[in-house]
Amino acid sequence: MIEDETRPSLHVLVRREDVDASRLDGRVVVVIDVLFATSTIVHALASGASRVYPAFDAEDARRAAVARPGALVAGEYLAKTLPEHAPATPLALAARLETGRELVYFTTNGTRAIAACEGAAAVYAGALTNAAALAAHIAATHPRTPVLLVCAGSVGRLCLEDFIGAGHLVRALRDNGDYALTDAALAAAFAVGGADIDHLLTTSRVGRMLSRAGMGDEIAHAAACDSSPVVPILRDGALVRAAA
């Protein structure tokens, strides 16, 4: 069968390390880190944060905080909250946020994945929680633009929760637009078909580790598909709510 090249492509990368910066121009990129970076970004903006600066590392976060007096700084490395930082998970962080406050945010994988994709035509933060709203926004705002879903992964490894998040978003995009799916996008969509999302997140490698740390409520929040209308877009180096 000859592929219909008139349709925009929809592709999935399973690790941030697979991003090729030279191939981002003219593409819409969605970064997915379900446990928890992009889930946290979505919830932080929903909870009143005015902007979220995705820091590349702890030193970048310190510089960003100096440049943004009054900003709340949150971060983790290898799932452990960094000293003198607010917690990096959705519910715990939202409890510390004040409406209108800026957030400087650093994580092991997710914020670094966002930084790796800055050369794209548009960069969004995607999660299970905002997939429906995000897919509708992308299909309406970028109707003929190729879409690349970037799973953050975990220090060079595929993460089940991110792949499931990508699959849920592939299905949502397919419901809103006519895309030519690559094999990776098809595989992600098949993986999520009929799945118990909360169970998959809890039994994933990262999910098991977080469950042992008592974060079951945070995992359940991240597993709540299509529960948020917030669409975070990267503008001038920070994530803000996209206009409706």
N, C-alpha and C positions, 0 to 999 in steps of 0.2 A: 504494500500500500504506500502511496506517495503522501508524505506529510503535507498538510495544508499550511504553507508558509505565510499565509495572510493573517493567521491568528497569532496574537502575542504568546510567547512561550511562558511556561510556569515551571520553575525548576526548584529543587531543594538541595542544599548542601548540608551535610550532617555534622560538620565541625567548622568553627570559625577559622581554623588554620587552612581550610580549603579555599578561602576567599582570594580571588585574583583581582587586585585593585585595578589592573589595566582593562578589565572586562566589565566594570561597573557602570561606565558612562552610558546614559540612556536607559538605565534599568531602575525599576522600583525595587528596593530591598526592604525586607521585613526581617528583623532580628528576633529570634525566639529563644528565651531562656526561662522556661516555665517555673523551675525551682531555683532561684526565685527572681532573677533580675528584672525581666520584662514584666512579670506579674506584679512586682513591686512598683515599677514605674507607672503602670496603668493605675494601680490603686492609689499611689501617692498623688497623681494628678486629679483623680476622682475625689480625693480627700482634702483638696484645697491647695496643694503645692502649685506655685505659679510657674515654675520651671524646674527641670531636673537636668543638672549637668552631669553627663556620664564620664567620670574620670577614668583614665587609662590605668592608673595605679595609685598607690597611697601618696606618693610624692606629688603627682598631678592633682590629687584631691586636696592636698595641703595648699598648693598654689591657688587652686580655684577658690578655696575658702577665704584666703587672704583677699582675693579680688572681689569677693561677694560678702561683704560684712553682714552678719546676721543670718547667713545661710546655715541650715542644718546639715551636718556632715554625717553620712551613714556609709558603712562599708563592711565587707567581709573578705576574708581570704581563706580558701579551703573550708568554707562553711562556718568559720569562726569569726564572730564580730571583732573588728579591729579595735584596739585600745583607744579610748576617748572618742569613739564613734557611736552614733545611734545604731540600733539593730537594723539589719538589712532586709528583713522579711516583711511582707505586705502589711499584716495586721499590727505587728509590734511597731513598725515604723509609723504607720498612720496615726497611732496613738500619741506620737510625739510631734506630729505636724500641726502647725498653725496655718489657718487660711491665708494665702498670699505669700507665704514664706518660700524662698528658694531652697532647693535641695541639691547638695553635692553628693554624688553617689558612686561608690566603687565596689565592684565585685570581681571575683576571680576570672569569670568568663564572659558574662553578658555585656558589661560596659566596654570591655575590650573588643568584643565583636562589633558593637556599634561604632567604635572608633575606626575599626578596619574597613567600614563600609561608607565612610564619609564622602567618597567620590561618586556615589550614585546620584541619579536624578532626584530621588527622594528616599529618605530612610525613615522607617517606622519601627516602633516597638510592638511586637505581637505576642499574644498570650492566648491560652484557652479562654480566658475570661472576656476578651474583647474581640474574638475572631469574627463574629457576625458583623459588628459595627465596622471593623477594620476592612473586611472584604467588601462591604457595600461602599465604603468610602473610596477604596482603591479602584474598584470597577467604575465608579462614577467620575472620579477625578483623573484617572490615568487609563482611559478605556482601551488604548491601543499600545500600551507600553509593556514590554516584557517584565515579569515579576520573578524575583529571586528570593526564596525563603532561606535564611541562614540560621541553622541551629547552632547555638553557642557551643554545645558539647561541654566536656569537662576535661581540661588540660590535655587536649588532643584525642579524646575518646568520644564516641557517640554516646549520647544520653537518650534513653528510651522516652523520657518525658518530653524532651524537645522534639523528637521525631513524631510523637503522638500529637503534640501541639501543631507541628507543621502539617500533619495529615488532616487535622480538623480544619485548619485554615485553607488547605487545598480544596476541601469539600465546600467550604463557604465561598471561596472565590469562584469555583465552578458553578455554584448556584447563582452567582451574580454576573458572570461574564463568560465569554467563549474563549477559552485558553487552550493552547496546545501543550499538553502535559508531557514532561519528560518521564522516563522510566522511574527516576527517583521520586518525582511528584506522585506518580501512580502508586508506587510502593508505599509512600506515606499515607495516601488516602485509603488504600486497602488495609493498612495496619490499624487504622482507627475504626473501621467499620464494625458496628455492633459492640464495641469495646466498653467495658466498665472503666471509665476514665479514672475515677478515684482509686480503684484497685490497682490499675497500672501504675499510677504515680506512687502509690504507697509501696508497691513491691519492686519498683526500680531500684537500682543501686543507690542513687542519691536519696530516693525516697525512704529507703530502709534506714539509711544513716540519719536522716532528719527525724524519722519517727522515733528512733532510739533517743534522740535529743529532746523529745517531747514536743515536736512541732506538728502534731497531727492536725490541729486546727488550721495552721498555715497551709498545709498540703491540701486540705479540703477546700479552702478558699481558692487556691490556684487551680483546682479541678472543676470549679463551677463554670462550665462552658457558657459563653455568650451572656454573662451576667453584667457586663459593664459596657456603657456606650462610649467610653473614652478611647480616642484614637491619638496616641502620642506620635508626633512627627518631629524630626530633628531640624531645628532652624537656628542658624548662627551659633552652632556648637552646643545647643541645649534642646531638650525635648519639651515640647509644649503641646497643649491640646489643639488638634487640627480643627479648623472652622467646620461647622456642620454643613 
